[in-house]
Amino acid sequence: MSCTTTKVGTNLIDTEMSEVPHTLPDARTICSYYLEGRCRFGEKCHNVHPAGVVPARVTKPKSVVEREPQENNDKKPPLKTAGDVRKRIQWDPDLPKEHFTVGYLDRFTGVVEKPFTAFTWEHLSMVDLDQLAVPQHRIQYYKYKDVKVWDKRERLDLVFGSAGGNSTIREVIQRVEEELAENMCVSDDPDYGNNLQIEGT
């Protein structure tokens, strides 16, 4: 019985194959991509590429874009990072580290100010738990005495003069010291209090 089933099965296959009409090469469809000049298969294409037809050349339209220099440049100049400012304060011998203050963002209390010398500036993985170390992305500003010299949010940089600033840290220190000296001279003047009373009346 199994022999007859296989015979019938093979006969079915033979009849199914013979029922499929065999297409002649001329009856195949013409490659529409060939007519447009965009067939990427070439001679391996399953569709017909007629010999008498010259494919149209497809040229990509060249977009003519004349770029004029932008008169209104809205891009802000780059701001030096908190790490760059820290390195400058740390390694410049002319900058008194003890007069600088760091404002950093604490996770729980908000912005906290600490003296620059209170921090351990080693890599965070090298620092013990009892040492003060802050990731540099948390630093919000640096102050010299009570004057901000670098601020991330205000884009202020008086240390290097980046972000469009014209003054540098040496000029700022000189100006702050002159203002403090003026205030000290005025407060040491014995007539300072009398002058205030006279001006007030």
MIMI-552102 format. One record per residue (C-alpha): x, y, z. Coordinates in steps of 0.25 Angstrom, whole numbers, plus 2048, in hexadecimal, padded with zeros to 3 digits. Layout:
N
NODE    c1    c2    c3
NODE     X     Y     Z
...
***
This chain:
201
NODE    c1    c2    c3
NODE   800   800   800
NODE   80B   809   803
NODE   810   807   7F5
NODE   803   80B   7EE
NODE   803   818   7F7
NODE   810   81C   7F3
NODE   80D   819   7E4
NODE   800   822   7E5
NODE   808   82C   7ED
NODE   813   82D   7E2
NODE   808   82D   7D7
NODE   801   839   7DE
NODE   80E   840   7DE
NODE   811   83E   7D0
NODE   803   842   7CC
NODE   804   84F   7D5
NODE   811   852   7CE
NODE   80C   850   7C0
NODE   800   859   7C3
NODE   809   865   7C6
NODE   80A   86C   7B9
NODE   818   86E   7B5
NODE   81B   87D   7B1
NODE   823   881   7A5
NODE   82E   88B   7A7
NODE   827   894   79E
NODE   81A   894   7A7
NODE   821   899   7B3
NODE   81F   8A7   7B7
NODE   828   8B3   7B3
NODE   830   8B8   7BF
NODE   82A   8C6   7C2
NODE   837   8CA   7C9
NODE   83F   8C7   7BD
NODE   836   8D0   7B5
NODE   839   8DB   7BF
NODE   847   8D8   7BF
NODE   847   8D4   7CE
NODE   848   8C5   7CD
NODE   853   8C0   7D7
NODE   853   8B2   7D3
NODE   858   8B3   7C5
NODE   859   8A6   7BD
NODE   855   89E   7CA
NODE   847   8A5   7CA
NODE   83B   89B   7C9
NODE   834   8A5   7C0
NODE   837   8A8   7B1
NODE   840   8B3   7AD
NODE   83C   8B5   79F
NODE   848   8B7   795
NODE   842   8C2   78D
NODE   83E   8CB   798
NODE   849   8D4   79D
NODE   847   8D7   7AC
NODE   844   8E5   7B0
NODE   84F   8EB   7B8
NODE   84B   8EF   7C6
NODE   852   8FB   7CB
NODE   850   900   7D9
NODE   84C   90E   7DA
NODE   857   916   7DF
NODE   853   91F   7EA
NODE   859   92C   7E9
NODE   85B   931   7F7
NODE   863   93E   7F8
NODE   867   93F   807
NODE   868   94D   80B
NODE   870   950   818
NODE   867   952   823
NODE   866   960   828
NODE   85F   95D   834
NODE   867   952   83B
NODE   85E   94D   847
NODE   869   943   84C
NODE   86E   946   859
NODE   87D   945   85B
NODE   882   939   863
NODE   883   93A   872
NODE   88F   934   879
NODE   88B   928   882
NODE   88C   928   891
NODE   897   91E   890
NODE   89F   928   888
NODE   89D   933   892
NODE   8A0   92A   89D
NODE   8AE   926   897
NODE   8B1   935   894
NODE   8AE   938   8A3
NODE   8B6   92C   8A8
NODE   8C2   92D   8A0
NODE   8C4   93C   89D
NODE   8CE   941   8A8
NODE   8C9   94F   8A6
NODE   8BB   94C   8AA
NODE   8B9   94B   8BA
NODE   8B1   93F   8BC
NODE   8AC   943   8CA
NODE   8A4   94E   8C4
NODE   89C   946   8BB
NODE   88E   940   8BE
NODE   887   934   8B7
NODE   878   934   8B6
NODE   873   926   8B3
NODE   866   91F   8B2
NODE   863   916   8BD
NODE   859   90B   8BB
NODE   851   90E   8C8
NODE   854   91C   8CC
NODE   855   924   8BF
NODE   861   92D   8BB
NODE   86C   92D   8C6
NODE   878   936   8C7
NODE   885   930   8CC
NODE   894   936   8CC
NODE   89C   931   8C0
NODE   8A6   92B   8C9
NODE   89C   922   8D1
NODE   89A   919   8C4
NODE   8A2   90D   8C1
NODE   8A5   90F   8B2
NODE   8A9   900   8AF
NODE   8A1   8F7   8A7
NODE   894   8F3   8AE
NODE   898   8E4   8AF
NODE   8A4   8E8   8B7
NODE   89E   8F0   8C1
NODE   89A   8EB   8CF
NODE   88C   8ED   8D5
NODE   891   8F8   8DF
NODE   897   901   8D4
NODE   88F   90B   8CC
NODE   88E   908   8BE
NODE   884   90C   8B3
NODE   882   908   8A5
NODE   885   913   89C
NODE   878   913   895
NODE   872   917   8A3
NODE   87A   924   8A4
NODE   871   930   8A1
NODE   87B   93C   8A3
NODE   888   941   8A8
NODE   88A   94D   8B0
NODE   896   956   8B3
NODE   894   95C   8C1
NODE   885   960   8BE
NODE   886   962   8AF
NODE   881   957   8A6
NODE   88C   954   89C
NODE   885   948   895
NODE   877   944   895
NODE   871   939   88D
NODE   862   93E   88C
NODE   866   94C   889
NODE   870   948   87F
NODE   87A   951   886
NODE   889   94E   885
NODE   893   959   88A
NODE   89E   94E   88C
NODE   8A1   94C   87E
NODE   898   956   877
NODE   891   94C   86F
NODE   882   94D   86C
NODE   884   95B   867
NODE   88A   961   873
NODE   896   96B   871
NODE   89C   96A   87F
NODE   8A5   95F   885
NODE   8A7   95B   893
NODE   8B3   963   895
NODE   8AC   970   892
NODE   8A0   96C   89B
NODE   8A9   969   8A6
NODE   8B0   977   8A4
NODE   8A2   97E   8A4
NODE   89D   977   8B0
NODE   8AA   97A   8B8
NODE   8A9   989   8B4
NODE   89A   98A   8B8
NODE   89E   983   8C6
NODE   8A9   98D   8C8
NODE   8A0   999   8C5
NODE   896   994   8CF
NODE   8A1   991   8D9
NODE   8A6   99F   8D7
NODE   899   9A6   8D8
NODE   895   99E   8E5
NODE   8A2   9A1   8EB
NODE   8A0   9B0   8E9
NODE   89C   9B7   8F6
NODE   893   9C1   8EF
NODE   88C   9B6   8E8
NODE   880   9B5   8F2
NODE   87F   9C5   8F3
NODE   87F   9C5   8E3
NODE   873   9BC   8E3
NODE   86B   9C4   8ED
NODE   86E   9D1   8E6
NODE   869   9CA   8D9
NODE   85D   9C4   8DF
NODE   858   9D2   8E5
***
